[in-house]
Amino acid sequence: MWSEHFAAIFWGEPQTFLGTQEFMAAHGVEVIDLNLEQCQQLMRDFLAQHPPL
């Protein structure tokens, strides 16, 4: 299903939404984890501004 549309995705940071990488991989999508500090900071800032998420 997913692999029909996405052969691979680049993941900027793995800490925010846990389980999503495993979900994509389980559906045949190659997950390339970049684990970038810039993405981690972006998500920290975003979540600080939107606490309900």
N, CA, C and O atoms as a GROMACS GRO file, in nm:
protein
  212
    1MET      N    1   0.081  -0.118   0.000
    1MET     CA    2   0.000   0.000   0.000
    1MET      C    3   0.086   0.126   0.000
    1MET      O    4   0.092   0.198  -0.100
    2TRP      N    5   0.154   0.154   0.111
    2TRP     CA    6   0.238   0.274   0.118
    2TRP      C    7   0.354   0.268   0.021
    2TRP      O    8   0.390   0.368  -0.041
    3SER      N    9   0.414   0.149   0.007
    3SER     CA   10   0.531   0.137  -0.080
    3SER      C   11   0.496   0.157  -0.226
    3SER      O   12   0.585   0.181  -0.308
    4GLU      N   13   0.369   0.149  -0.262
    4GLU     CA   14   0.328   0.178  -0.399
    4GLU      C   15   0.345   0.327  -0.429
    4GLU      O   16   0.364   0.366  -0.544
    5HIS      N   17   0.337   0.410  -0.326
    5HIS     CA   18   0.346   0.554  -0.344
    5HIS      C   19   0.480   0.612  -0.300
    5HIS      O   20   0.526   0.711  -0.356
    6PHE      N   21   0.541   0.550  -0.201
    6PHE     CA   22   0.667   0.601  -0.145
    6PHE      C   23   0.767   0.486  -0.136
    6PHE      O   24   0.749   0.394  -0.056
    7ALA      N   25   0.872   0.492  -0.215
    7ALA     CA   26   0.975   0.389  -0.206
    7ALA      C   27   1.064   0.414  -0.085
    7ALA      O   28   1.107   0.320  -0.018
    8ALA      N   29   1.089   0.542  -0.058
    8ALA     CA   30   1.175   0.579   0.054
    8ALA      C   31   1.136   0.718   0.102
    8ALA      O   32   1.087   0.800   0.025
    9ILE      N   33   1.159   0.742   0.232
    9ILE     CA   34   1.139   0.876   0.288
    9ILE      C   35   1.261   0.912   0.372
    9ILE      O   36   1.327   0.825   0.429
   10PHE      N   37   1.288   1.041   0.380
   10PHE     CA   38   1.394   1.091   0.467
   10PHE      C   39   1.328   1.141   0.593
   10PHE      O   40   1.233   1.219   0.588
   11TRP      N   41   1.380   1.097   0.706
   11TRP     CA   42   1.326   1.132   0.838
   11TRP      C   43   1.422   1.230   0.902
   11TRP      O   44   1.540   1.198   0.917
   12GLY      N   45   1.375   1.348   0.940
   12GLY     CA   46   1.464   1.450   0.996
   12GLY      C   47   1.503   1.426   1.140
   12GLY      O   48   1.615   1.457   1.180
   13GLU      N   49   1.409   1.371   1.218
   13GLU     CA   50   1.436   1.342   1.358
   13GLU      C   51   1.338   1.235   1.407
   13GLU      O   52   1.220   1.241   1.374
   14PRO      N   53   1.387   1.139   1.484
   14PRO     CA   54   1.303   1.025   1.522
   14PRO      C   55   1.237   1.036   1.660
   14PRO      O   56   1.165   0.943   1.699
   15GLN      N   57   1.257   1.143   1.735
   15GLN     CA   58   1.213   1.147   1.874
   15GLN      C   59   1.069   1.192   1.894
   15GLN      O   60   1.009   1.157   1.995
   16THR      N   61   1.013   1.269   1.803
   16THR     CA   62   0.886   1.335   1.829
   16THR      C   63   0.765   1.242   1.822
   16THR      O   64   0.691   1.229   1.919
   17PHE      N   65   0.745   1.178   1.710
   17PHE     CA   66   0.628   1.093   1.691
   17PHE      C   67   0.675   0.948   1.684
   17PHE      O   68   0.700   0.893   1.576
   18LEU      N   69   0.687   0.888   1.800
   18LEU     CA   70   0.741   0.752   1.810
   18LEU      C   71   0.648   0.650   1.744
   18LEU      O   72   0.526   0.660   1.752
   19GLY      N   73   0.709   0.554   1.678
   19GLY     CA   74   0.633   0.447   1.616
   19GLY      C   75   0.603   0.472   1.469
   19GLY      O   76   0.571   0.378   1.396
   20THR      N   77   0.614   0.594   1.425
   20THR     CA   78   0.581   0.626   1.287
   20THR      C   79   0.681   0.565   1.190
   20THR      O   80   0.643   0.514   1.085
   21GLN      N   81   0.809   0.570   1.226
   21GLN     CA   82   0.911   0.510   1.140
   21GLN      C   83   0.886   0.360   1.124
   21GLN      O   84   0.893   0.306   1.014
   22GLU      N   85   0.856   0.294   1.235
   22GLU     CA   86   0.832   0.150   1.232
   22GLU      C   87   0.709   0.118   1.147
   22GLU      O   88   0.707   0.018   1.075
   23PHE      N   89   0.607   0.203   1.157
   23PHE     CA   90   0.486   0.185   1.077
   23PHE      C   91   0.518   0.190   0.929
   23PHE      O   92   0.476   0.104   0.852
   24MET      N   93   0.594   0.292   0.889
   24MET     CA   94   0.630   0.306   0.748
   24MET      C   95   0.715   0.188   0.701
   24MET      O   96   0.691   0.133   0.593
   25ALA      N   97   0.814   0.150   0.780
   25ALA     CA   98   0.901   0.037   0.743
   25ALA      C   99   0.821  -0.093   0.734
   25ALA      O  100   0.847  -0.175   0.646
   26ALA      N  101   0.725  -0.111   0.823
   26ALA     CA  102   0.643  -0.232   0.820
   26ALA      C  103   0.556  -0.240   0.695
   26ALA      O  104   0.509  -0.347   0.657
   27HIS      N  105   0.536  -0.125   0.632
   27HIS     CA  106   0.456  -0.121   0.509
   27HIS      C  107   0.544  -0.110   0.384
   27HIS      O  108   0.497  -0.067   0.279
   28GLY      N  109   0.670  -0.148   0.398
   28GLY     CA  110   0.757  -0.159   0.283
   28GLY      C  111   0.826  -0.032   0.238
   28GLY      O  112   0.885  -0.028   0.129
   29VAL      N  113   0.821   0.073   0.319
   29VAL     CA  114   0.886   0.199   0.283
   29VAL      C  115   1.023   0.205   0.350
   29VAL      O  116   1.034   0.183   0.470
   30GLU      N  117   1.125   0.234   0.271
   30GLU     CA  118   1.260   0.251   0.329
   30GLU      C  119   1.264   0.384   0.403
   30GLU      O  120   1.231   0.488   0.346
   31VAL      N  121   1.305   0.380   0.529
   31VAL     CA  122   1.314   0.501   0.611
   31VAL      C  123   1.461   0.535   0.629
   31VAL      O  124   1.538   0.457   0.685
   32ILE      N  125   1.499   0.654   0.581
   32ILE     CA  126   1.636   0.701   0.594
   32ILE      C  127   1.636   0.807   0.704
   32ILE      O  128   1.589   0.919   0.684
   33ASP      N  129   1.690   0.771   0.819
   33ASP     CA  130   1.687   0.857   0.937
   33ASP      C  131   1.808   0.948   0.940
   33ASP      O  132   1.921   0.901   0.958
   34LEU      N  133   1.786   1.078   0.921
   34LEU     CA  134   1.896   1.175   0.921
   34LEU      C  135   1.929   1.223   1.061
   34LEU      O  136   2.043   1.264   1.087
   35ASN      N  137   1.831   1.220   1.153
   35ASN     CA  138   1.851   1.259   1.292
   35ASN      C  139   1.928   1.391   1.304
   35ASN      O  140   2.033   1.398   1.367
   36LEU      N  141   1.873   1.495   1.242
   36LEU     CA  142   1.938   1.626   1.236
   36LEU      C  143   1.902   1.712   1.357
   36LEU      O  144   1.785   1.720   1.396
   37GLU      N  145   2.000   1.776   1.415
   37GLU     CA  146   1.977   1.867   1.528
   37GLU      C  147   1.881   1.979   1.488
   37GLU      O  148   1.797   2.019   1.568
   38GLN      N  149   1.894   2.030   1.365
   38GLN     CA  150   1.805   2.138   1.320
   38GLN      C  151   1.659   2.093   1.322
   38GLN      O  152   1.571   2.170   1.361
   39CYS      N  153   1.632   1.970   1.281
   39CYS     CA  154   1.496   1.918   1.282
   39CYS      C  155   1.447   1.896   1.425
   39CYS      O  156   1.330   1.921   1.456
   40GLN      N  157   1.535   1.850   1.511
   40GLN     CA  158   1.498   1.831   1.651
   40GLN      C  159   1.458   1.964   1.714
   40GLN      O  160   1.358   1.972   1.785
   41GLN      N  161   1.535   2.068   1.688
   41GLN     CA  162   1.505   2.201   1.743
   41GLN      C  163   1.376   2.255   1.683
   41GLN      O  164   1.295   2.315   1.754
   42LEU      N  165   1.356   2.235   1.555
   42LEU     CA  166   1.233   2.279   1.490
   42LEU      C  167   1.111   2.216   1.556
   42LEU      O  168   1.012   2.284   1.582
   43MET      N  169   1.118   2.086   1.583
   43MET     CA  170   1.006   2.018   1.646
   43MET      C  171   0.989   2.060   1.791
   43MET      O  172   0.875   2.072   1.837
   44ARG      N  173   1.097   2.083   1.865
   44ARG     CA  174   1.086   2.133   2.003
   44ARG      C  175   1.015   2.268   2.005
   44ARG      O  176   0.927   2.292   2.088
   45ASP      N  177   1.054   2.356   1.914
   45ASP     CA  178   0.992   2.488   1.906
   45ASP      C  179   0.844   2.476   1.869
   45ASP      O  180   0.759   2.542   1.928
   46PHE      N  181   0.814   2.393   1.772
   46PHE     CA  182   0.676   2.375   1.728
   46PHE      C  183   0.589   2.322   1.841
   46PHE      O  184   0.480   2.373   1.865
   47LEU      N  185   0.637   2.220   1.911
   47LEU     CA  186   0.559   2.162   2.021
   47LEU      C  187   0.544   2.258   2.139
   47LEU      O  188   0.444   2.254   2.210
   48ALA      N  189   0.644   2.343   2.160
   48ALA     CA  190   0.632   2.443   2.266
   48ALA      C  191   0.522   2.544   2.233
   48ALA      O  192   0.455   2.596   2.323
   49GLN      N  193   0.505   2.573   2.106
   49GLN     CA  194   0.401   2.666   2.062
   49GLN      C  195   0.264   2.602   2.051
   49GLN      O  196   0.162   2.671   2.051
   50HIS      N  197   0.261   2.468   2.041
   50HIS     CA  198   0.135   2.394   2.023
   50HIS      C  199   0.131   2.278   2.122
   50HIS      O  200   0.137   2.162   2.081
   51PRO      N  201   0.120   2.306   2.251
   51PRO     CA  202   0.126   2.201   2.355
   51PRO      C  203   0.024   2.088   2.342
   51PRO      O  204   0.056   1.976   2.380
   52PRO      N  205  -0.098   2.110   2.288
   52PRO     CA  206  -0.193   1.999   2.281
   52PRO      C  207  -0.146   1.882   2.194
   52PRO      O  208  -0.194   1.770   2.209
   53LEU      N  209  -0.052   1.909   2.104
   53LEU     CA  210  -0.004   1.800   2.019
   53LEU      C  211   0.088   1.712   2.099
   53LEU      O  212   0.140   1.613   2.047
   0.00000   0.00000   0.00000
